[in-house]
């Protein structure tokens, strides 16, 4: 979920002020846990008494996770699409989903050829660590069935015969699913997660399970743009696989930025949908009100195809929303942004990012203006209590989810960072948790206010570019510690449940990807696709890929 496991373990301190008053410590106290201390320090600003003076815990009338029909902005039919360069058999690895689907439909290539080419590339790039469980035999068998079906009846959809891969916390029937953790050693699900099943129904072919750090805290693998760099997490394998051409679509989960941060550092598109848009049934839970499931892809149009296939109400998931699934592909074809209102918060959007991230983001916003969007400056309130609130809620829910495992197995199978998270949660007072929930309400209202006057809020995705793997991330000016650096821009959308998309917008002097984040209103992912696709086409970066 955060950036680097090693970095988290070796970092300084995080959240204080919220420990319950217990009996005095024994004379020979155990050494302080530096990670827990950093968590303590981070949440120290939360004060239930001060926050409680200004609001109650009643549901906010300003912010509801329902679509506002008056503000929905479907793409216009008159908007001219701009097609990506058509692929042929010689450049399949980095072709788009729709291009490969066209090749399959025209019988220029077969699903077997596409899958076998993907498997060869996976084998050649094993050093990147994208996959934890490749499934080559199963994939080839599925490709042969798809080939026969397409020859007889034609493709059932744009994903028929397309290789995809799933993060290792998505249940896959008869294939180990452990969320990268010894807590789930030997776990083999009997049925697919709903999102996995829906992608299979759309015709996709699974080529493997993607690597992730234990229980979604940290990162694993190597960044394909520079193998000395961190790929971010926790959907590390997903970001690596997409950037390196090791599949065409990947699933990820996002509790504090775990889809968008790997997308940012690996130079691909990552979408965290609205809370409830994609079913979480069959996905190992980490924090039940913060977890989101979504796709990582190489282009905006591919993300639209994946999300459309993954979305929809699921009675098996209590948090699933009964919202209709629009044709997201149409939104990704629009290039005219006239009438679209884009907001920038000068004190927030890029204010705490490193200069190259800030310059890249501000340049992208100017391009949005030239594409017809109206750009205005807004004020975003309650920025400094957002991450403290997120950390308290995340830790509390994580500890609750794994309470039985902790009691039954003890701390041994948990990684150092997940042990620290649980120990931190156990030290939280009830008043601190109440303060975090009150702060969440304030943050929701702040974003609702901004998005009542704009269609999209633009920020950086990450305050920095990919850091050296295994090193403690550097602390940027304006942050109390490096962990707030990591979650500062992505965490708010988990707290609010709003949809957010990370889009590549360039490269720094070292050749590392730069990205911006687009945040929208509930269930208006189509607007994010519209804005992102127009900017993507204007920037013309989709043909640039890492050299392996």
C-alpha positions in Angstrom: 0.0 0.0 0.0 2.8 2.4 0.7 6.0 2.8 -1.2 8.8 0.5 -0.1 8.8 -2.3 2.5 12.5 -1.8 3.3 12.1 1.9 3.5 9.1 1.6 5.9 11.0 -0.7 8.2 14.1 1.5 8.3 12.2 4.8 8.5 11.9 7.0 11.5 8.5 7.7 13.3 4.8 8.0 12.5 1.8 8.6 15.0 1.6 9.8 18.7 -0.8 11.4 21.0 -3.5 8.7 20.7 -2.2 6.0 23.0 -4.7 4.9 25.7 -3.6 5.6 29.2 -2.3 2.3 30.5 -0.3 1.3 33.5 3.3 2.6 33.7 5.9 0.9 31.6 8.1 -1.6 33.3 11.6 -0.6 34.3 13.2 -2.6 31.5 11.0 -1.5 28.6 11.4 -3.1 25.2 13.1 -0.9 22.6 10.7 1.5 20.9 9.4 0.5 17.5 10.5 3.3 15.1 7.7 2.7 12.6 5.0 2.7 15.3 6.5 5.9 16.7 6.3 7.5 13.2 2.6 6.5 13.0 2.1 8.0 16.5 3.7 11.3 15.4 1.6 11.5 12.2 -1.8 11.2 14.0 -0.8 13.6 16.8 -2.7 16.6 15.2 -6.0 14.8 15.5 -7.9 16.1 18.5 -11.4 14.8 19.0 -12.4 17.6 21.3 -11.3 20.4 18.9 -12.8 18.7 15.9 -16.0 17.7 17.8 -16.8 21.4 18.6 -17.4 22.1 14.9 -19.5 19.1 13.7 -21.4 15.9 14.6 -21.1 12.4 13.2 -24.4 12.8 11.2 -24.0 11.9 7.5 -23.0 14.8 5.4 -25.7 16.2 3.2 -23.0 17.7 0.9 -21.3 14.4 0.0 -23.0 11.2 -0.9 -21.7 8.4 -3.0 -24.4 8.7 -5.6 -24.3 10.1 -9.1 -25.6 13.6 -9.6 -27.6 13.3 -12.8 -27.6 17.1 -13.4 -23.8 17.1 -13.4 -23.1 13.9 -15.4 -21.3 14.9 -18.6 -21.5 12.2 -21.2 -19.2 12.6 -24.2 -20.7 14.2 -27.2 -21.0 12.2 -30.5 -19.5 15.1 -32.5 -16.2 14.9 -30.6 -13.6 13.5 -33.0 -11.6 10.6 -31.8 -7.8 10.3 -32.2 -6.7 6.7 -32.7 -3.5 5.3 -31.4 -1.0 3.9 -34.0 -2.3 0.6 -35.2 -0.4 -2.5 -34.1 0.8 -5.3 -36.2 2.3 -8.7 -35.4 5.8 -7.2 -34.9 4.9 -4.9 -32.0 2.3 -6.9 -30.1 3.9 -6.4 -26.6 3.0 -2.8 -26.3 -0.1 -2.8 -28.5 -3.4 -1.5 -27.0 -6.2 -3.9 -26.0 -8.4 -2.6 -28.8 -5.7 -3.0 -31.4 -4.9 -6.6 -30.4 -8.6 -7.3 -30.3 -8.9 -6.0 -33.8 -6.0 -8.2 -35.0 -7.7 -11.2 -33.4 -11.1 -10.4 -34.9 -9.5 -10.0 -38.4 -7.6 -13.3 -37.8 -4.3 -11.4 -38.4 -3.2 -13.1 -35.1 -4.7 -15.8 -33.0 -5.2 -15.8 -29.2 -2.6 -18.6 -29.0 0.0 -16.4 -30.8 -0.7 -13.5 -28.5 -0.6 -15.6 -25.3 2.6 -17.4 -26.3 4.3 -14.1 -27.2 3.3 -12.7 -23.8 4.6 -15.8 -22.0 7.9 -15.6 -23.8 8.3 -12.0 -22.7 7.3 -12.9 -19.1 10.1 -15.5 -19.1 12.7 -13.1 -20.5 11.8 -10.4 -17.9 11.7 -12.6 -14.8 14.3 -10.5 -13.2 11.8 -7.7 -12.8 9.8 -9.8 -10.3 6.4 -8.9 -11.7 4.8 -12.4 -11.3 4.6 -14.5 -8.2 2.6 -17.4 -9.9 2.7 -17.5 -13.7 0.0 -19.8 -15.2 1.4 -20.7 -18.7 -0.3 -24.1 -19.2 -3.7 -22.7 -18.1 -3.2 -19.7 -20.3 -2.4 -21.7 -23.4 -5.3 -24.0 -22.9 -7.6 -20.9 -22.5 -6.1 -19.4 -25.7 -6.9 -22.5 -27.7 -10.5 -22.5 -26.5 -10.7 -18.8 -27.3 -9.3 -19.4 -30.8 -11.9 -22.1 -31.5 -14.7 -19.9 -30.1 -13.7 -16.9 -32.2 -13.3 -19.1 -35.4 -16.8 -20.4 -34.8 -18.8 -17.5 -33.5 -16.5 -14.4 -33.5 -15.2 -12.6 -30.4 -17.6 -12.1 -27.4 -16.0 -8.8 -26.6 -12.9 -6.6 -26.7 -11.1 -8.8 -24.1 -11.6 -12.1 -25.9 -8.2 -13.7 -26.2 -6.4 -10.8 -24.4 -3.8 -11.7 -21.7 -4.4 -10.1 -18.3 -3.0 -10.8 -14.9 -4.3 -10.4 -11.3 -2.8 -9.1 -8.2 -2.1 -11.8 -5.6 -4.9 -10.7 -3.3 -7.6 -11.5 -6.0 -9.0 -15.0 -5.5 -8.4 -17.3 -8.5 -10.0 -20.7 -8.4 -7.5 -23.5 -7.8 -4.5 -21.1 -7.9 -2.7 -20.0 -4.7 -3.8 -16.6 -3.5 -1.8 -15.4 -0.5 -1.6 -11.6 -0.6 2.2 -12.1 -0.5 2.0 -13.1 3.1 2.9 -16.2 5.2 -0.4 -15.6 7.0 -2.1 -17.2 4.0 0.5 -19.9 3.2 -1.2 -22.8 1.4 -4.4 -20.8 0.7 -6.0 -22.0 -2.6 -9.5 -20.5 -3.2 -12.3 -22.6 -4.7 -13.8 -19.7 -6.7 -12.8 -16.6 -8.5 -13.2 -13.1 -7.1 -16.2 -11.4 -8.8 -13.8 -9.0 -10.7 -11.8 -12.0 -12.0 -14.9 -13.8 -13.1 -16.3 -10.8 -14.9 -13.0 -10.3 -16.8 -13.0 -13.9 -17.7 -16.6 -13.6 -18.9 -15.5 -10.8 -21.1 -13.0 -13.2 -22.7 -9.8 -12.3 -21.0 -7.1 -14.9 -20.5 -5.2 -15.0 -17.2 -1.4 -15.5 -17.6 -0.5 -15.3 -13.9 -0.8 -13.8 -10.5 1.1 -10.6 -9.8 3.6 -10.0 -7.0 2.7 -7.8 -4.1 4.3 -7.1 -0.6 2.9 -8.9 2.4 -0.7 -7.8 3.1 -0.3 -4.8 0.8 2.2 -2.9 2.9 5.3 -1.9 0.9 6.6 -2.8 -2.5 8.4 -5.6 -4.3 10.2 -6.1 -7.6 12.1 -3.7 -9.9 11.1 -0.6 -11.8 11.4 -1.4 -15.6 12.5 2.2 -16.3 15.5 1.8 -14.0 15.9 -1.5 -12.3 17.7 0.2 -9.4 14.5 2.1 -8.6 11.5 1.2 -6.6 8.2 0.3 -8.5 6.0 1.6 -5.6 3.3 -0.5 -4.1 1.4 -2.4 -3.2 0.2 -3.2 -6.7 3.9 -3.5 -7.6 3.7 -6.5 -9.9 0.8 -4.9 -11.7 2.7 -1.7 -12.5 5.8 -3.6 -13.5 3.9 -6.0 -15.8 2.0 -3.2 -17.6 5.1 -1.0 -18.1 7.2 -3.9 -19.3 4.7 -5.3 -21.7 4.1 -8.5 -19.7 0.3 -8.4 -20.1 -2.3 -6.0 -21.5 -4.4 -5.3 -18.4 -3.7 -5.9 -14.7 -5.9 -5.7 -11.6 -4.8 -3.9 -8.5 -6.1 -2.8 -5.2 -5.8 0.7 -3.6 -6.2 1.4 0.1 -4.0 4.6 0.3 -2.6 4.8 -3.3 -1.7 1.3 -4.2 -3.0 1.4 -7.8 -2.1 5.0 -8.5 1.5 5.1 -7.0 2.7 2.1 -9.1 1.0 3.6 -12.1 2.9 6.9 -11.5 6.3 5.5 -10.9 6.1 2.9 -13.7 4.6 5.3 -16.3 1.2 3.7 -16.8 -2.5 4.5 -16.3 -4.0 3.5 -12.9 -7.6 4.0 -11.9 -9.0 3.8 -8.4 -12.8 3.8 -9.1 -15.5 5.2 -6.8 -16.0 3.1 -3.6 -18.6 0.4 -4.6 -18.1 0.6 -8.3 -16.1 -2.6 -8.5 -17.0 -5.6 -6.3 -14.5 -6.5 -3.6 -15.9 -10.0 -3.2 -13.1 -12.5 -3.3 -10.4 -9.9 -2.8 -8.5 -10.3 0.5 -9.6 -7.4 2.7 -7.0 -5.0 4.2 -9.2 -2.1 5.4 -12.9 -2.5 4.6 -13.9 1.2 4.1 -10.7 2.2 2.3 -10.1 -0.7 -0.1 -10.8 -0.2 -3.8 -10.3 -2.5 -6.8 -9.4 -1.3 -10.2 -7.2 -1.6 -13.3 -3.7 -0.7 -14.4 -3.1 -0.4 -18.2 -0.9 1.4 -20.7 -3.6 3.7 -22.1 -6.7 5.4 -20.9 -8.8 3.6 -23.5 -7.6 0.3 -22.2 -8.4 1.3 -18.6 -12.0 2.2 -19.8 -12.3 -1.3 -21.3 -11.1 -3.0 -18.2 -13.2 -1.0 -15.8 -16.3 -1.6 -17.9 -15.8 -5.3 -17.7 -15.0 -5.3 -13.9 -17.8 -3.0 -12.8 -21.4 -3.6 -11.7 -23.5 -4.4 -8.7 -22.6 -7.6 -6.8 -25.0 -8.9 -4.1 -22.0 -10.9 -2.6 -20.3 -7.6 -1.7 -22.2 -5.5 0.9 -20.4 -2.3 -0.2 -21.3 -2.8 -3.9 -23.2 0.1 -5.4 -26.4 -0.3 -7.5 -25.1 2.1 -10.1 -25.5 1.5 -13.8 -22.3 0.9 -15.7 -21.9 3.4 -18.6 -20.0 2.9 -21.8 -16.7 4.1 -20.5 -15.1 3.5 -23.9 -17.1 6.3 -25.5 -15.8 8.7 -22.9 -12.2 7.7 -23.7 -12.7 8.6 -27.4 -13.5 12.3 -26.7 -10.8 14.8 -27.5 -12.8 18.1 -27.1 -12.7 19.4 -23.5 -14.9 22.5 -24.1 -17.3 22.9 -21.2 -15.1 20.8 -18.8 -14.2 22.6 -15.6 -10.8 21.8 -14.2 -9.8 22.9 -10.7 -6.4 23.5 -9.2 -5.7 24.1 -5.5 -2.6 26.2 -5.5 -1.7 25.5 -1.9 -2.1 21.7 -2.5 -2.1 20.4 -6.1 1.6 20.6 -6.7 2.8 22.7 -3.8 4.7 20.1 -1.9 6.0 18.1 -4.9 9.6 18.1 -6.1 10.3 20.8 -8.8 10.2 18.3 -11.8 6.9 16.8 -10.7 5.5 20.3 -10.1 6.7 21.6 -13.5 5.4 18.5 -15.3 2.0 18.9 -13.6 1.6 22.6 -14.2 2.6 22.1 -17.9 -0.1 19.4 -18.2 -2.7 21.7 -16.8 -1.8 24.3 -19.4 -2.4 21.7 -22.1 -5.8 21.0 -20.7 -6.6 24.7 -21.1 -5.5 24.6 -24.8 -7.8 21.6 -25.3 -10.8 23.7 -24.3 -11.1 23.1 -20.5 -11.8 26.0 -18.2 -9.1 26.0 -15.5 -9.8 27.8 -12.2 -8.1 28.0 -8.8 -9.9 26.7 -5.7 -9.1 26.4 -2.0 -9.1 22.9 -0.5 -9.6 22.8 3.3 -8.4 20.4 5.9 -5.4 19.2 4.0 -3.2 18.7 7.1 -5.6 16.3 9.0 -6.3 14.1 6.0 -3.4 11.7 6.2 -3.5 11.4 10.1 -7.2 10.5 9.8 -6.4 8.0 7.0 -3.7 6.3 9.1 -5.9 5.9 12.2 -8.8 4.4 10.2 -6.5 2.2 8.1 -4.7 0.8 11.1 -7.9 0.2 13.1 -9.6 -1.6 10.3 -6.5 -3.6 9.3 -6.1 -4.8 13.0 -9.8 -5.7 13.1 -9.6 -7.7 9.9 -6.6 -9.7 11.1 -7.5 -9.9 14.8 -8.4 -13.6 14.5 -5.2 -14.5 12.5 -3.1 -12.5 15.0 -4.6 -14.3 18.0 -4.4 -17.8 16.3 -1.0 -17.5 14.6 0.8 -14.9 16.7 3.0 -12.2 15.3 5.5 -14.5 13.6 3.9 -14.9 10.1 3.3 -11.1 9.9 6.0 -8.9 8.3 7.7 -6.3 10.4 5.6 -3.5 9.0 2.3 -5.3 9.4 3.2 -6.2 13.0 3.9 -2.5 13.6 0.6 -1.5 12.0 -1.3 -3.9 14.3 0.7 -2.8 17.4 0.0 0.8 16.5 -3.8 0.1 16.2 -3.8 -1.6 19.5 -2.4 1.5 21.2 -5.0 3.8 19.7 -7.6 5.4 22.1 -11.3 5.5 21.3 -11.2 9.3 21.2 -8.5 9.2 18.6 -10.6 6.9 16.4 -13.6 9.2 16.9 -11.5 12.2 15.9 -10.3 10.4 12.7 -13.9 9.7 11.7 -14.9 13.3 12.4 -11.9 14.4 10.3 -13.0 12.1 7.5 -16.4 13.9 7.4 -14.6 17.3 7.2 -12.4 16.0 4.3 -15.4 14.6 2.5 -17.1 18.0 2.8 -14.0 19.8 1.6 -13.8 17.7 -1.6 -17.6 18.0 -2.2 -17.3 21.7 -2.1 -14.5 21.8 -4.6 -16.2 19.4 -6.9 -19.5 21.2 -6.7 -17.7 23.9 -8.7 -15.6 21.8 -11.0 -15.7 18.5 -12.9 -12.1 17.4 -12.0 -9.5 18.4 -9.4 -5.9 18.0 -10.7 -3.0 17.2 -8.4 0.3 15.3 -8.5 -0.1 11.6 -8.0 3.2 11.3 -6.1 5.2 14.1 -4.6 8.4 12.6 -6.1 9.6 10.3 -8.8 10.7 6.7 -8.2 13.3 6.4 -5.4 16.2 4.1 -5.1 15.0 0.6 -4.1 15.8 -0.4 -0.6 16.7 3.1 0.6 14.6 5.1 3.1 12.6 7.6 1.0 13.8 11.2 1.5 11.6 13.6 3.4 10.4 16.5 1.4 10.1 20.0 2.8 6.6 20.7 4.3 6.0 17.1 5.5 6.5 15.9 9.1 7.9 12.6 7.8 8.5 10.7 4.6 5.3 8.5 5.0 3.1 11.6 4.6 5.1 12.3 1.4 4.0 9.0 0.0 0.3 9.2 0.8 -0.2 13.0 0.6 -1.8 13.1 -2.8 -3.4 9.6 -3.1 -4.7 9.0 0.4 -7.6 11.6 0.3 -9.5 9.7 -2.4 -9.5 6.6 -0.3 -10.8 8.5 2.7 -13.6 10.1 0.6 -14.3 7.2 -1.8 -13.9 9.5 -4.8 -12.7 8.1 -8.2 -9.1 9.1 -9.1 -6.9 8.4 -12.1 -3.1 8.6 -12.5 -1.9 9.6 -15.9 1.7 9.8 -17.3 2.5 13.3 -18.4 6.3 13.2 -19.1 9.7 12.2 -17.8 12.3 13.8 -15.6 15.9 14.4 -16.5 16.8 10.9 -15.4 14.2 9.4 -17.7 11.7 8.5 -14.9 8.0 8.9 -15.4 6.0 11.9 -14.2 2.3 11.7 -13.5 -0.7 13.8 -12.5 -3.9 12.7 -10.7 -7.4 13.5 -11.8 -10.1 13.3 -9.0 -13.8 13.3 -9.9 -17.2 13.2 -8.4 -18.8 9.9 -7.3 -19.4 7.5 -10.1 -18.2 9.9 -12.7 -15.3 7.9 -13.9 -16.4 8.7 -17.5 -15.4 12.3 -16.9 -11.9 11.2 -15.7 -11.6 9.1 -18.9 -12.7 12.0 -21.0 -10.1 14.4 -19.6 -7.3 11.9 -19.4 -7.8 10.6 -22.9 -7.8 14.0 -24.4 -4.6 15.0 -22.6 -3.0 11.6 -23.4 -3.6 12.1 -27.1 -2.2 15.6 -26.9 0.9 14.6 -25.1 1.7 11.7 -27.4 3.6 9.5 -24.9 2.0 6.2 -25.5 4.6 4.9 -27.9 7.4 5.4 -25.3 8.3 2.3 -23.3 11.2 1.1 -21.1 14.0 -0.8 -22.8 14.5 -4.2 -21.0 
